[in-house]
Every structure is written in structure tokens, then in C-alpha cells.
Amino acid sequence: MTNYTNLKSHDKEEYLARHTLKYLQKVKQPVSRAQIINYLVKNISDIPNDVLIPIKSKKGNYYVPFKNRLSFGLTSLYKAKLIDHPKRGISELTELGQRTNADDVQHLHELFVKGWKTIK
């Protein structure tokens, strides 16, 4: 069991990316970012219910760190060519994403690192 709250930022991103990939493989259809957030918060027991509460930055602006980490996780999935965005705010699996084992943490990490190193 993973304690989401105690993970470092980059580990949170990979954790959310992995569970997002599992969700997309389960539903087998394009989903919105709001649907992904709803699924993760309601169905992944390691993610606390209060992650969507905005916090105030040093500059006085409010933001939701969970949404930032999810955005980076989605970008990692995109750069690894596991998902595509047919429309703004919509994510769907690619053929590679359908075939990839979402439980193989090491393989996913390697795909993410390779994707971030590739300049597009």
C-alpha cells in the first residue's frame, strides 16, 4: 500500500499516471480530465479525500497541487505515447497504451523517462 501524501512530487506523478492508465484500460473509451480526477479520488484508497482542497501559494494565488501532479502524469503518458488527446481535456489510449502492463512500474518509468528525453 502506498501513502500518496508522503510521496515526492515526481513519484506522485508516476503513481497518478499508472492509475490513470489502468482506468483508461478499464473503460476503453475517451474520458475527460474531470472523469479521471473523479475516478482517482473516489476509487484509489491511497489518495486522501482532501486532495482537491485549494491551497494558497506564497504569491497569494490558490491552486490544487493534486491537479498539477495529474497534469504532469498525463503529460508523461502522452510523451510515452501511451495516450493521445483527440480534443482539449480528453484523453484516450493509444494502441501501445492498450498493450502496456500498467502494473509494471519499472517499464512504465523507463517509457516516461524516454518520452521526456525525446524532443518533439
The first five atom37 places (N, CA, C, CB, O) and aatype in JSON, in Angstrom:
{
  "aatype": [12, 16, 2, 18, 16, 2, 10, 11, 15, 8, 3, 11, 6, 6, 18, 10, 0, 1, 8, 16, 10, 11, 18, 10, 5, 11, 19, 11, 5, 14, 19, 15, 1, 0, 5, 9, 9, 2, 18, 10, 19, 11, 2, 9, 15, 3, 9, 14, 2, 3, 19, 10, 9, 14, 9, 11, 15, 11, 11, 7, 2, 18, 18, 19, 14, 13, 11, 2, 1, 10, 15, 13, 7, 10, 16, 15, 10, 18, 11, 0, 11, 10, 9, 3, 8, 14, 11, 1, 7, 9, 15, 6, 10, 16, 6, 10, 7, 5, 1, 16, 2, 0, 3, 3, 19, 5, 8, 10, 8, 6, 10, 13, 19, 11, 7, 17, 11, 16, 9, 11],
  "atom_mask": [
    [1, 1, 1, 1, 1],
    [1, 1, 1, 1, 1],
    [1, 1, 1, 1, 1],
    [1, 1, 1, 1, 1],
    [1, 1, 1, 1, 1],
    [1, 1, 1, 1, 1],
    [1, 1, 1, 1, 1],
    [1, 1, 1, 1, 1],
    [1, 1, 1, 1, 1],
    [1, 1, 1, 1, 1],
    [1, 1, 1, 1, 1],
    [1, 1, 1, 1, 1],
    [1, 1, 1, 1, 1],
    [1, 1, 1, 1, 1],
    [1, 1, 1, 1, 1],
    [1, 1, 1, 1, 1],
    [1, 1, 1, 1, 1],
    [1, 1, 1, 1, 1],
    [1, 1, 1, 1, 1],
    [1, 1, 1, 1, 1],
    [1, 1, 1, 1, 1],
    [1, 1, 1, 1, 1],
    [1, 1, 1, 1, 1],
    [1, 1, 1, 1, 1],
    [1, 1, 1, 1, 1],
    [1, 1, 1, 1, 1],
    [1, 1, 1, 1, 1],
    [1, 1, 1, 1, 1],
    [1, 1, 1, 1, 1],
    [1, 1, 1, 1, 1],
    [1, 1, 1, 1, 1],
    [1, 1, 1, 1, 1],
    [1, 1, 1, 1, 1],
    [1, 1, 1, 1, 1],
    [1, 1, 1, 1, 1],
    [1, 1, 1, 1, 1],
    [1, 1, 1, 1, 1],
    [1, 1, 1, 1, 1],
    [1, 1, 1, 1, 1],
    [1, 1, 1, 1, 1],
    [1, 1, 1, 1, 1],
    [1, 1, 1, 1, 1],
    [1, 1, 1, 1, 1],
    [1, 1, 1, 1, 1],
    [1, 1, 1, 1, 1],
    [1, 1, 1, 1, 1],
    [1, 1, 1, 1, 1],
    [1, 1, 1, 1, 1],
    [1, 1, 1, 1, 1],
    [1, 1, 1, 1, 1],
    [1, 1, 1, 1, 1],
    [1, 1, 1, 1, 1],
    [1, 1, 1, 1, 1],
    [1, 1, 1, 1, 1],
    [1, 1, 1, 1, 1],
    [1, 1, 1, 1, 1],
    [1, 1, 1, 1, 1],
    [1, 1, 1, 1, 1],
    [1, 1, 1, 1, 1],
    [1, 1, 1, 0, 1],
    [1, 1, 1, 1, 1],
    [1, 1, 1, 1, 1],
    [1, 1, 1, 1, 1],
    [1, 1, 1, 1, 1],
    [1, 1, 1, 1, 1],
    [1, 1, 1, 1, 1],
    [1, 1, 1, 1, 1],
    [1, 1, 1, 1, 1],
    [1, 1, 1, 1, 1],
    [1, 1, 1, 1, 1],
    [1, 1, 1, 1, 1],
    [1, 1, 1, 1, 1],
    [1, 1, 1, 0, 1],
    [1, 1, 1, 1, 1],
    [1, 1, 1, 1, 1],
    [1, 1, 1, 1, 1],
    [1, 1, 1, 1, 1],
    [1, 1, 1, 1, 1],
    [1, 1, 1, 1, 1],
    [1, 1, 1, 1, 1],
    [1, 1, 1, 1, 1],
    [1, 1, 1, 1, 1],
    [1, 1, 1, 1, 1],
    [1, 1, 1, 1, 1],
    [1, 1, 1, 1, 1],
    [1, 1, 1, 1, 1],
    [1, 1, 1, 1, 1],
    [1, 1, 1, 1, 1],
    [1, 1, 1, 0, 1],
    [1, 1, 1, 1, 1],
    [1, 1, 1, 1, 1],
    [1, 1, 1, 1, 1],
    [1, 1, 1, 1, 1],
    [1, 1, 1, 1, 1],
    [1, 1, 1, 1, 1],
    [1, 1, 1, 1, 1],
    [1, 1, 1, 0, 1],
    [1, 1, 1, 1, 1],
    [1, 1, 1, 1, 1],
    [1, 1, 1, 1, 1],
    [1, 1, 1, 1, 1],
    [1, 1, 1, 1, 1],
    [1, 1, 1, 1, 1],
    [1, 1, 1, 1, 1],
    [1, 1, 1, 1, 1],
    [1, 1, 1, 1, 1],
    [1, 1, 1, 1, 1],
    [1, 1, 1, 1, 1],
    [1, 1, 1, 1, 1],
    [1, 1, 1, 1, 1],
    [1, 1, 1, 1, 1],
    [1, 1, 1, 1, 1],
    [1, 1, 1, 1, 1],
    [1, 1, 1, 1, 1],
    [1, 1, 1, 0, 1],
    [1, 1, 1, 1, 1],
    [1, 1, 1, 1, 1],
    [1, 1, 1, 1, 1],
    [1, 1, 1, 1, 1],
    [1, 1, 1, 1, 1]
  ],
  "atom_positions": [
    [[0.84, -1.18, 0.0], [0.0, 0.0, 0.0], [0.88, 1.24, 0.0], [-0.96, 0.0, 1.22], [1.86, 1.31, 0.75]],
    [[0.56, 2.21, -0.83], [1.33, 3.43, -0.97], [0.65, 4.57, -0.23], [1.5, 3.78, -2.45], [-0.56, 4.74, -0.33]],
    [[1.43, 5.33, 0.5], [0.88, 6.52, 1.15], [1.11, 7.7, 0.21], [1.55, 6.77, 2.57], [2.19, 8.29, 0.19]],
    [[0.09, 8.04, -0.56], [0.2, 9.09, -1.58], [0.75, 10.39, -1.01], [-1.16, 9.34, -2.22], [1.58, 11.04, -1.64]],
    [[0.3, 10.77, 0.16], [0.68, 12.04, 0.77], [2.18, 12.14, 1.0], [-0.05, 12.23, 2.07], [2.74, 13.23, 0.92]],
    [[2.83, 11.03, 1.29], [4.26, 11.04, 1.61], [5.17, 10.87, 0.39], [4.57, 9.96, 2.6], [6.39, 10.91, 0.52]],
    [[4.59, 10.68, -0.79], [5.41, 10.53, -1.99], [6.01, 11.87, -2.4], [4.58, 9.95, -3.15], [5.43, 12.93, -2.15]],
    [[7.18, 11.81, -3.05], [7.77, 13.01, -3.65], [6.96, 13.37, -4.89], [9.29, 12.78, -4.01], [6.23, 12.54, -5.43]],
    [[7.09, 14.61, -5.33], [6.28, 15.1, -6.47], [6.37, 14.19, -7.69], [6.72, 16.49, -6.85], [5.34, 13.83, -8.26]],
    [[7.58, 13.82, -8.1], [7.71, 13.01, -9.31], [7.14, 11.61, -9.1], [9.18, 12.91, -9.73], [6.66, 10.99, -10.06]],
    [[7.18, 11.1, -7.87], [6.57, 9.8, -7.59], [5.04, 9.9, -7.61], [7.05, 9.26, -6.22], [4.37, 8.96, -8.04]],
    [[4.5, 11.02, -7.16], [3.06, 11.24, -7.24], [2.61, 11.26, -8.7], [2.66, 12.57, -6.53], [1.57, 10.7, -9.04]],
    [[3.39, 11.9, -9.55], [3.06, 11.98, -10.97], [3.01, 10.6, -11.6], [4.07, 12.86, -11.71], [2.07, 10.29, -12.34]],
    [[4.02, 9.77, -11.31], [4.04, 8.43, -11.88], [2.93, 7.56, -11.29], [5.41, 7.77, -11.63], [2.33, 6.75, -12.0]],
    [[2.65, 7.73, -10.02], [1.57, 7.0, -9.35], [0.22, 7.33, -10.01], [1.54, 7.34, -7.83], [-0.56, 6.43, -10.33]],
    [[-0.03, 8.62, -10.21], [-1.28, 9.04, -10.85], [-1.33, 8.59, -12.31], [-1.44, 10.57, -10.75], [-2.39, 8.2, -12.8]],
    [[-0.21, 8.66, -13.0], [-0.16, 8.22, -14.39], [-0.48, 6.73, -14.49], [1.23, 8.51, -15.0], [-1.25, 6.32, -15.36]],
    [[0.09, 5.94, -13.6], [-0.15, 4.49, -13.61], [-1.64, 4.18, -13.37], [0.72, 3.8, -12.53], [-2.22, 3.36, -14.08]],
    [[-2.23, 4.83, -12.39], [-3.64, 4.58, -12.1], [-4.56, 5.15, -13.19], [-4.01, 5.18, -10.75], [-5.63, 4.61, -13.44]],
    [[-4.15, 6.22, -13.84], [-4.9, 6.75, -14.97], [-4.87, 5.77, -16.14], [-4.34, 8.12, -15.41], [-5.88, 5.54, -16.79]],
    [[-3.7, 5.19, -16.39], [-3.57, 4.18, -17.45], [-4.48, 2.99, -17.16], [-2.1, 3.72, -17.59], [-5.16, 2.5, -18.06]],
    [[-4.49, 2.54, -15.92], [-5.36, 1.42, -15.54], [-6.83, 1.78, -15.78], [-5.15, 1.04, -14.06], [-7.61, 0.97, -16.3]],
    [[-7.2, 3.0, -15.41], [-8.59, 3.45, -15.6], [-8.95, 3.48, -17.07], [-8.79, 4.85, -14.98], [-10.02, 3.0, -17.45]],
    [[-8.09, 4.03, -17.9], [-8.37, 4.1, -19.34], [-8.45, 2.7, -19.94], [-7.29, 4.91, -20.06], [-9.27, 2.45, -20.83]],
    [[-7.62, 1.78, -19.47], [-7.68, 0.4, -19.96], [-8.99, -0.27, -19.53], [-6.47, -0.4, -19.44], [-9.51, -1.13, -20.24]],
    [[-9.5, 0.12, -18.39], [-10.75, -0.44, -17.87], [-11.97, 0.07, -18.65], [-10.9, -0.09, -16.38], [-12.83, -0.71, -19.04]],
    [[-12.04, 1.39, -18.87], [-13.23, 1.96, -19.52], [-13.2, 1.85, -21.04], [-13.38, 3.41, -19.14], [-14.25, 1.83, -21.68]],
    [[-12.0, 1.76, -21.64], [-11.83, 1.56, -23.08], [-12.55, 2.6, -23.93], [-12.32, 0.19, -23.46], [-13.09, 2.29, -24.99]],
    [[-12.55, 3.85, -23.46], [-13.14, 4.94, -24.23], [-12.48, 6.25, -23.8], [-14.68, 5.01, -24.04], [-11.89, 6.31, -22.73]],
    [[-12.58, 7.29, -24.62], [-12.01, 8.59, -24.23], [-12.72, 9.13, -22.99], [-12.13, 9.6, -25.4], [-13.92, 8.96, -22.82]],
    [[-11.95, 9.77, -22.12], [-12.5, 10.35, -20.9], [-11.96, 11.76, -20.7], [-12.16, 9.46, -19.67], [-10.9, 12.11, -21.2]],
    [[-12.71, 12.55, -19.96], [-12.29, 13.92, -19.66], [-11.38, 13.92, -18.43], [-13.52, 14.84, -19.42], [-11.35, 12.95, -17.67]],
    [[-10.67, 15.0, -18.25], [-9.82, 15.17, -17.08], [-10.66, 15.1, -15.8], [-9.05, 16.51, -17.17], [-10.23, 14.53, -14.8]],
    [[-11.86, 15.69, -15.84], [-12.75, 15.66, -14.67], [-13.14, 14.23, -14.32], [-14.01, 16.51, -14.94], [-13.23, 13.88, -13.14]],
    [[-13.39, 13.4, -15.33], [-13.73, 12.0, -15.08], [-12.54, 11.27, -14.45], [-14.15, 11.3, -16.39], [-12.73, 10.45, -13.55]],
    [[-11.34, 11.55, -14.91], [-10.14, 10.93, -14.35], [-9.99, 11.32, -12.89], [-8.87, 11.33, -15.16], [-9.77, 10.47, -12.03]],
    [[-10.11, 12.62, -12.61], [-9.99, 13.11, -11.23], [-11.02, 12.44, -10.34], [-10.14, 14.65, -11.18], [-10.7, 11.96, -9.26]],
    [[-12.26, 12.42, -10.79], [-13.35, 11.82, -10.03], [-13.05, 10.35, -9.72], [-14.67, 11.94, -10.79], [-13.21, 9.89, -8.59]],
    [[-12.61, 9.62, -10.74], [-12.3, 8.2, -10.55], [-11.17, 8.01, -9.53], [-11.91, 7.56, -11.89], [-11.29, 7.2, -8.61]],
    [[-10.09, 8.75, -9.7], [-8.93, 8.57, -8.82], [-9.27, 8.87, -7.37], [-7.78, 9.47, -9.28], [-8.92, 8.09, -6.48]],
    [[-9.95, 9.98, -7.13], [-10.25, 10.38, -5.76], [-11.25, 9.41, -5.1], [-10.82, 11.81, -5.73], [-11.13, 9.12, -3.91]],
    [[-12.22, 8.92, -5.86], [-13.24, 8.05, -5.29], [-12.83, 6.58, -5.2], [-14.49, 8.16, -6.09], [-13.34, 5.85, -4.35]],
    [[-11.93, 6.14, -6.07], [-11.65, 4.7, -6.17], [-10.27, 4.26, -5.73], [-11.85, 4.28, -7.54], [-10.06, 3.06, -5.52]],
    [[-9.33, 5.16, -5.6], [-7.99, 4.77, -5.17], [-7.87, 5.12, -3.69], [-6.86, 5.5, -6.02], [-7.79, 6.29, -3.32]],
    [[-7.88, 4.1, -2.86], [-7.96, 4.31, -1.41], [-6.74, 5.04, -0.83], [-8.12, 2.98, -0.72], [-6.84, 5.65, 0.23]],
    [[-5.61, 4.99, -1.51], [-4.4, 5.66, -1.02], [-4.43, 7.17, -1.23], [-3.18, 5.08, -1.7], [-3.6, 7.89, -0.67]],
    [[-5.36, 7.65, -2.03], [-5.47, 9.09, -2.29], [-6.48, 9.67, -1.31], [-5.9, 9.37, -3.78], [-7.65, 9.29, -1.32]],
    [[-6.03, 10.6, -0.45], [-6.95, 11.16, 0.55], [-8.06, 11.99, -0.1], [-6.18, 12.03, 1.54], [-7.88, 12.57, -1.17]],
    [[-9.19, 12.05, 0.56], [-10.35, 12.78, 0.03], [-10.14, 14.28, -0.03], [-11.56, 12.49, 0.87], [-10.84, 14.97, -0.77]],
    [[-9.19, 14.81, 0.72], [-8.99, 16.26, 0.77], [-7.99, 16.79, -0.26], [-8.52, 16.66, 2.14], [-7.6, 17.95, -0.19]],
    [[-7.58, 15.96, -1.22], [-6.57, 16.41, -2.19], [-7.08, 17.49, -3.14], [-6.1, 15.23, -3.0], [-6.28, 18.15, -3.8]],
    [[-8.38, 17.7, -3.21], [-8.92, 18.71, -4.12], [-9.15, 20.06, -3.45], [-10.22, 18.22, -4.72], [-9.7, 20.97, -4.06]],
    [[-8.74, 20.18, -2.2], [-8.87, 21.45, -1.49], [-7.75, 22.39, -1.95], [-8.83, 21.25, 0.06], [-6.58, 22.04, -1.84]],
    [[-8.1, 23.57, -2.47], [-7.07, 24.52, -2.93], [-6.21, 25.02, -1.76], [-7.72, 25.71, -3.65], [-6.69, 25.16, -0.63]],
    [[-4.95, 25.27, -2.07], [-4.06, 25.88, -1.08], [-3.55, 27.2, -1.63], [-2.88, 24.92, -0.71], [-3.57, 27.43, -2.84]],
    [[-3.08, 28.05, -0.75], [-2.62, 29.38, -1.14], [-1.11, 29.35, -1.36], [-2.99, 30.44, -0.06], [-0.36, 28.86, -0.52]],
    [[-0.68, 29.87, -2.5], [0.74, 29.93, -2.8], [1.38, 31.11, -2.06], [0.97, 30.07, -4.32], [0.68, 31.93, -1.46]],
    [[2.69, 31.18, -2.11], [3.41, 32.29, -1.47], [3.02, 33.63, -2.08], [4.92, 32.08, -1.59], [3.09, 34.66, -1.42]],
    [[2.63, 33.61, -3.35], [2.22, 34.85, -4.04], [0.76, 35.2, -3.79], [2.45, 34.71, -5.54], [0.28, 36.24, -4.25]],
    [[0.05, 34.35, -3.05], [-1.34, 34.64, -2.72], [-2.37, 34.03, -3.64], [0.0, 0.0, 0.0], [-3.57, 34.24, -3.45]],
    [[-1.93, 33.28, -4.65], [-2.86, 32.62, -5.56], [-3.25, 31.25, -5.01], [-2.23, 32.48, -6.97], [-2.46, 30.62, -4.31]],
    [[-4.44, 30.8, -5.33], [-4.88, 29.48, -4.91], [-4.69, 28.47, -6.05], [-6.36, 29.51, -4.46], [-4.9, 28.8, -7.22]],
    [[-4.29, 27.26, -5.69], [-4.13, 26.19, -6.67], [-4.35, 24.85, -5.98], [-2.72, 26.25, -7.34], [-4.37, 24.77, -4.75]],
    [[-4.5, 23.8, -6.8], [-4.72, 22.45, -6.28], [-3.52, 21.6, -6.72], [-6.08, 21.84, -6.8], [-3.45, 21.2, -7.88]],
    [[-2.59, 21.32, -5.81], [-1.4, 20.55, -6.17], [-1.72, 19.21, -6.83], [-0.56, 20.32, -4.96], [-0.99, 18.78, -7.73]],
    [[-2.78, 18.55, -6.4], [-3.18, 17.26, -6.99], [-3.4, 17.4, -8.49], [-4.45, 16.73, -6.31], [-2.96, 16.54, -9.27]],
    [[-4.07, 18.46, -8.9], [-4.33, 18.66, -10.33], [-3.04, 18.93, -11.1], [-5.31, 19.83, -10.53], [-2.9, 18.52, -12.25]],
    [[-2.09, 19.61, -10.46], [-0.79, 19.84, -11.1], [-0.06, 18.52, -11.31], [0.07, 20.81, -10.25], [0.49, 18.27, -12.38]],
    [[-0.06, 17.67, -10.27], [0.63, 16.39, -10.37], [-0.05, 15.52, -11.43], [0.63, 15.66, -8.99], [0.63, 14.83, -12.19]],
    [[-1.38, 15.55, -11.49], [-2.1, 14.78, -12.5], [-1.75, 15.28, -13.9], [-3.61, 14.86, -12.27], [-1.59, 14.48, -14.82]],
    [[-1.65, 16.58, -14.07], [-1.29, 17.14, -15.38], [0.08, 16.64, -15.84], [-1.3, 18.68, -15.32], [0.25, 16.29, -17.0]],
    [[1.03, 16.62, -14.93], [2.35, 16.09, -15.29], [2.27, 14.59, -15.58], [3.37, 16.36, -14.16], [2.95, 14.09, -16.48]],
    [[1.45, 13.87, -14.82], [1.26, 12.44, -15.08], [0.67, 12.2, -16.46], [0.0, 0.0, 0.0], [1.11, 11.3, -17.18]],
    [[-0.32, 13.0, -16.84], [-0.92, 12.87, -18.17], [0.1, 13.22, -19.26], [-2.15, 13.78, -18.29], [0.12, 12.59, -20.32]],
    [[0.93, 14.22, -18.99], [1.96, 14.58, -19.96], [2.96, 13.44, -20.12], [2.69, 15.87, -19.52], [3.41, 13.16, -21.23]],
    [[3.31, 12.79, -19.02], [4.21, 11.63, -19.1], [3.59, 10.52, -19.93], [4.54, 11.11, -17.7], [4.27, 9.91, -20.76]],
    [[2.31, 10.25, -19.72], [1.63, 9.22, -20.52], [1.61, 9.61, -22.0], [0.18, 9.01, -20.01], [1.79, 8.76, -22.87]],
    [[1.4, 10.89, -22.29], [1.37, 11.37, -23.66], [2.76, 11.26, -24.31], [0.87, 12.82, -23.7], [2.9, 10.78, -25.43]],
    [[3.77, 11.72, -23.59], [5.14, 11.68, -24.13], [5.62, 10.24, -24.34], [6.09, 12.43, -23.2], [6.44, 9.98, -25.22]],
    [[5.11, 9.31, -23.51], [5.47, 7.89, -23.65], [4.64, 7.22, -24.74], [5.27, 7.16, -22.31], [4.78, 6.02, -25.0]],
    [[3.76, 8.0, -25.38], [2.9, 7.52, -26.46], [1.9, 6.46, -26.0], [3.75, 6.95, -27.58], [1.5, 5.59, -26.78]],
    [[1.49, 6.55, -24.72], [0.51, 5.62, -24.17], [-0.91, 6.17, -24.29], [0.83, 5.32, -22.72], [-1.88, 5.41, -24.31]],
    [[-1.04, 7.5, -24.36], [-2.34, 8.14, -24.55], [-2.22, 9.21, -25.63], [-2.87, 8.75, -23.22], [-1.13, 9.63, -26.0]],
    [[-3.37, 9.62, -26.1], [-3.45, 10.72, -27.05], [-4.56, 11.65, -26.55], [-3.72, 10.21, -28.52], [-5.39, 11.25, -25.73]],
    [[-4.57, 12.86, -27.06], [-5.6, 13.84, -26.72], [-6.32, 14.25, -28.0], [-4.97, 15.09, -26.01], [-5.91, 15.19, -28.67]],
    [[-7.43, 13.54, -28.33], [-8.14, 13.88, -29.57], [-8.77, 15.26, -29.54], [-9.21, 12.84, -29.85], [-8.95, 15.9, -30.58]],
    [[-9.12, 15.73, -28.34], [-9.65, 17.07, -28.14], [-9.09, 17.6, -26.83], [-11.23, 17.08, -28.13], [-8.61, 16.83, -25.99]],
    [[-9.14, 18.89, -26.66], [-8.65, 19.51, -25.43], [-9.38, 18.94, -24.21], [-8.83, 21.05, -25.49], [-10.61, 18.9, -24.17]],
    [[-8.6, 18.49, -23.23], [-9.17, 17.97, -21.99], [-9.66, 16.53, -22.06], [0.0, 0.0, 0.0], [-10.22, 16.02, -21.09]],
    [[-9.46, 15.88, -23.2], [-9.9, 14.49, -23.39], [-8.67, 13.62, -23.6], [-10.88, 14.37, -24.61], [-7.76, 13.98, -24.34]],
    [[-8.66, 12.47, -22.94], [-7.56, 11.51, -23.07], [-8.12, 10.17, -23.51], [-6.78, 11.38, -21.74], [-9.19, 9.74, -23.07]],
    [[-7.36, 9.51, -24.39], [-7.73, 8.16, -24.82], [-6.46, 7.34, -25.01], [-8.57, 8.2, -26.13], [-5.39, 7.88, -25.27]],
    [[-6.59, 6.04, -24.87], [-5.45, 5.14, -25.02], [-5.0, 5.06, -26.47], [-5.8, 3.76, -24.5], [-5.82, 5.13, -27.4]],
    [[-3.71, 4.9, -26.66], [-3.17, 4.56, -27.97], [-3.11, 3.03, -28.02], [-1.75, 5.22, -28.22], [-3.42, 2.35, -27.04]],
    [[-2.72, 2.5, -29.15], [-2.55, 1.05, -29.26], [-1.5, 0.56, -28.26], [-2.15, 0.65, -30.7], [-1.67, -0.48, -27.62]],
    [[-0.4, 1.31, -28.13], [0.64, 0.95, -27.17], [0.09, 0.98, -25.74], [1.85, 1.9, -27.29], [0.41, 0.11, -24.93]],
    [[-0.73, 1.97, -25.43], [-1.32, 2.08, -24.11], [-2.24, 0.92, -23.78], [0.0, 0.0, 0.0], [-2.35, 0.51, -22.63]],
    [[-2.9, 0.39, -24.8], [-3.77, -0.76, -24.6], [-2.98, -2.02, -24.28], [-4.63, -0.99, -25.84], [-3.44, -2.87, -23.52]],
    [[-1.78, -2.12, -24.85], [-0.96, -3.32, -24.69], [-0.03, -3.27, -23.47], [-0.14, -3.54, -25.93], [0.49, -4.3, -23.05]],
    [[0.18, -2.09, -22.91], [1.16, -1.93, -21.84], [0.59, -2.39, -20.5], [1.6, -0.46, -21.74], [-0.55, -2.08, -20.15]],
    [[1.41, -3.12, -19.75], [1.03, -3.59, -18.42], [1.19, -2.43, -17.44], [1.89, -4.82, -17.99], [2.31, -2.01, -17.14]],
    [[0.08, -1.93, -16.93], [0.1, -0.79, -16.01], [0.67, -1.14, -14.65], [-1.3, -0.23, -15.84], [0.98, -0.24, -13.86]],
    [[0.82, -2.41, -14.35], [1.4, -2.83, -13.07], [2.92, -2.96, -13.13], [0.79, -4.16, -12.64], [3.57, -3.14, -12.1]],
    [[3.5, -2.87, -14.32], [4.95, -2.96, -14.47], [5.56, -1.57, -14.26], [5.34, -3.53, -15.88], [5.81, -0.84, -15.21]],
    [[5.78, -1.24, -13.0], [6.23, 0.09, -12.6], [7.55, 0.46, -13.27], [6.38, 0.18, -11.08], [7.72, 1.58, -13.75]],
    [[8.49, -0.46, -13.3], [9.81, -0.19, -13.88], [9.71, 0.11, -15.38], [10.75, -1.37, -13.65], [10.34, 1.05, -15.86]],
    [[8.93, -0.69, -16.1], [8.78, -0.48, -17.54], [8.11, 0.87, -17.82], [7.95, -1.62, -18.16], [8.53, 1.6, -18.71]],
    [[7.07, 1.19, -17.05], [6.41, 2.49, -17.22], [7.38, 3.63, -16.96], [5.2, 2.61, -16.28], [7.42, 4.6, -17.71]],
    [[8.17, 3.51, -15.89], [9.16, 4.56, -15.58], [10.12, 4.75, -16.75], [9.95, 4.2, -14.28], [10.42, 5.88, -17.13]],
    [[10.58, 3.67, -17.32], [11.5, 3.75, -18.47], [10.83, 4.44, -19.66], [11.98, 2.34, -18.88], [11.45, 5.25, -20.34]],
    [[9.56, 4.11, -19.91], [8.83, 4.77, -21.01], [8.68, 6.26, -20.74], [7.44, 4.13, -21.2], [8.81, 7.07, -21.66]],
    [[8.39, 6.63, -19.49], [8.23, 8.05, -19.13], [9.55, 8.8, -19.33], [7.75, 8.19, -17.67], [9.56, 9.88, -19.92]],
    [[10.64, 8.23, -18.84], [11.95, 8.89, -18.96], [12.32, 9.06, -20.43], [13.05, 8.09, -18.22], [12.77, 10.12, -20.85]],
    [[12.13, 8.01, -21.2], [12.41, 8.07, -22.65], [11.55, 9.13, -23.33], [12.16, 6.69, -23.31], [12.04, 9.89, -24.16]],
    [[10.27, 9.18, -22.96], [9.37, 10.18, -23.55], [9.76, 11.6, -23.23], [0.0, 0.0, 0.0], [9.69, 12.48, -24.09]],
    [[10.17, 11.85, -22.0], [10.56, 13.22, -21.6], [11.88, 13.62, -22.26], [10.69, 13.32, -20.06], [12.13, 14.81, -22.47]],
    [[12.74, 12.64, -22.59], [14.0, 12.96, -23.24], [13.83, 13.25, -24.72], [14.99, 11.83, -23.05], [14.66, 13.92, -25.33]],
    [[12.76, 12.75, -25.3], [12.5, 12.93, -26.74], [11.96, 14.34, -26.96], [11.49, 11.85, -27.27], [10.99, 14.76, -26.34]],
    [[12.62, 15.05, -27.86], [12.17, 16.4, -28.2], [11.2, 16.28, -29.36], [13.39, 17.34, -28.57], [11.48, 15.63, -30.36]],
    [[10.05, 16.92, -29.19], [9.03, 16.84, -30.24], [8.85, 18.17, -30.89], [7.69, 16.35, -29.67], [8.03, 18.31, -31.8]]
  ]
}
